[in-house]
Amino acid sequence: MVYLLHEQNLNAVHMKRKILLLILNSEPARQRLLALVVAGGFLIFNFSLTSTAQTGATCVNPVVIPAVPYADFTQCTQGMGNDYQSQGGICNTSYAGEDLVYSYTTFGPECDSIILSATSGNPALAIYMGCPGITGTICLTPTPLVGNGSMQFTFPSAGTYYIIVDATAGYACYDLNIIPCAVGIDENVKEENLISLSPTPATGELSVISYQLLVEKVEIYDVLGEKCLTPALSKGEGFRVDVSSLAAGIYFVRLKTSEGMRSAKFVKE
């Protein structure tokens, strides 16, 4: 509780009155500001203020991953609070430190490589279908990714998933990278529903073949998760993309298809 006292001249009554302000903290995302009834010269006001929780603190206000590839460098859970430790559906109850929440929406089954590096504070990364504490939430990673390391994970179907990075105690810091699995790695994707890219390395045009898939949208991202191109689509199972404007490096073609999201990597020279 914080009390603020000051005096105010009221010409109407030609006297000084004291104003008492009382700040009450209740829910993490709410602050209620009250002024108590005047007794002995105190003025009264009655109103409330609403504040927004810090982005990433809870599933209500997560850090949104817009697309894969995705990168979040020099991130820390500090100041996020220990909101998820013993709720129903939690993957690991032994992590009592502060946690940071991401959300990611897929359009179908999707295989991604998730990488933690430059870690301190021994962070653990777990993935959920639903938010811990909500009925029906499922822990999809009974063995979380802990410390520096990587894992390949297949999001089983279209929907929004929550990725929570937690600390053993206190807070943890880390670099997070999420990139598509190499074409053909996802065992849940049929061979005829894969895509192929050629040539790679590419210099001018890149040929994209989407076997028996209806492609609705195509985007090209760099390794930092920045969108570089959104080429126009052409009818048929194959089309060409002009990549001559891209700098030399590694890129990912991300296709929204009739069977969900598909991604493949290529090199630009």
C-alpha positions, 0 to 999 in steps of 0.5 A, spaced: 500 500 500 502 507 498 499 513 501 500 520 498 498 526 502 498 533 500 494 539 501 489 543 496 486 550 497 478 550 496 476 557 494 469 555 495 470 554 502 476 558 504 480 552 507 485 547 506 483 540 506 487 534 505 487 529 500 488 521 501 490 517 496 490 509 497 493 504 492 491 497 492 495 492 489 490 485 487 491 481 481 497 482 477 494 485 471 490 490 476 491 496 480 485 499 484 486 506 486 481 508 492 480 515 496 477 514 502 471 517 505 473 524 508 473 524 516 476 530 519 478 534 513 479 528 508 476 529 501 473 523 497 474 520 490 472 513 488 475 511 481 480 505 479 485 504 474 487 498 469 494 496 467 496 491 462 501 485 464 508 485 461 508 481 455 510 474 456 508 474 463 502 469 462 498 466 457 493 471 457 499 476 454 504 472 451 510 473 446 507 471 439 511 468 435 509 470 428 512 465 423 518 460 423 524 461 422 524 465 429 529 468 433 529 471 440 536 473 442 538 475 449 532 474 452 531 473 460 525 471 464 527 476 469 520 480 472 515 475 469 514 472 475 513 464 477 506 464 474 506 456 472 509 451 477 504 446 480 498 448 475 494 442 472 498 440 466 504 442 468 510 439 465 515 440 470 513 442 477 521 442 480 522 449 476 520 455 481 523 460 478 520 466 473 517 464 467 516 467 460 510 465 455 510 464 448 504 462 443 505 460 436 499 458 431 500 453 426 495 451 420 496 444 420 502 438 423 508 442 423 515 439 424 520 445 427 527 444 430 527 448 437 534 451 439 536 454 446 543 457 447 547 462 451 543 460 457 544 462 464 540 460 470 539 453 467 532 454 463 527 449 461 523 449 455 516 446 455 510 446 450 503 445 451 497 444 448 493 449 452 495 453 458 497 450 464 491 450 469 486 450 464 482 444 464 484 439 458 491 442 457 496 437 455 504 437 456 507 435 449 514 435 452 514 430 458 522 431 458 523 439 457 529 442 453 534 444 459 540 448 458 544 449 451 541 444 446 536 443 441 530 438 440 525 436 434 518 437 435 512 436 431 506 440 433 500 435 432 495 439 428 492 446 427 491 450 433 495 455 438 500 452 442 504 455 448 512 455 449 514 456 456 521 457 458 522 457 466 528 457 471 530 453 476 530 458 481 530 466 480 531 467 473 534 465 466 537 468 460 537 465 453 537 465 446 531 462 442 531 459 435 526 456 432 527 453 424 523 448 420 525 441 420 529 439 414 524 436 408 522 429 410 524 429 417 517 429 419 514 422 420 507 425 420 508 428 413 506 423 407 512 423 402 507 426 397 506 432 401 513 434 401 516 440 397 522 440 393 527 446 392 532 447 386 537 449 385 540 450 391 545 454 392 540 458 388 543 465 384 537 468 380 531 463 380 529 458 385 524 452 383 519 450 388 515 444 387 509 442 391 507 435 390 500 434 390 499 440 395 494 446 393 499 452 395 495 458 398 501 462 400 508 463 400 513 467 404 521 467 404 524 468 411 532 469 413 535 465 419 533 471 424 526 470 422 525 476 418 520 476 412 524 477 406 519 476 400 512 474 399 512 472 392 506 472 387 503 465 386 502 461 380 497 455 378 500 448 378 504 444 383 510 448 381 513 455 380 519 459 380 521 465 385 526 470 383 531 470 389 536 475 386 535 480 390 537 476 397 543 477 400 548 471 400 546 466 406 541 461 408 533 462 407 527 458 408 521 457 404 514 457 408 508 455 404 501 455 407 498 449 403 492 445 403 495 440 408 498 445 413 504 449 413 510 446 409 517 449 410 524 447 406 531 450 406 535 453 401 542 457 400 543 463 396 549 465 393 
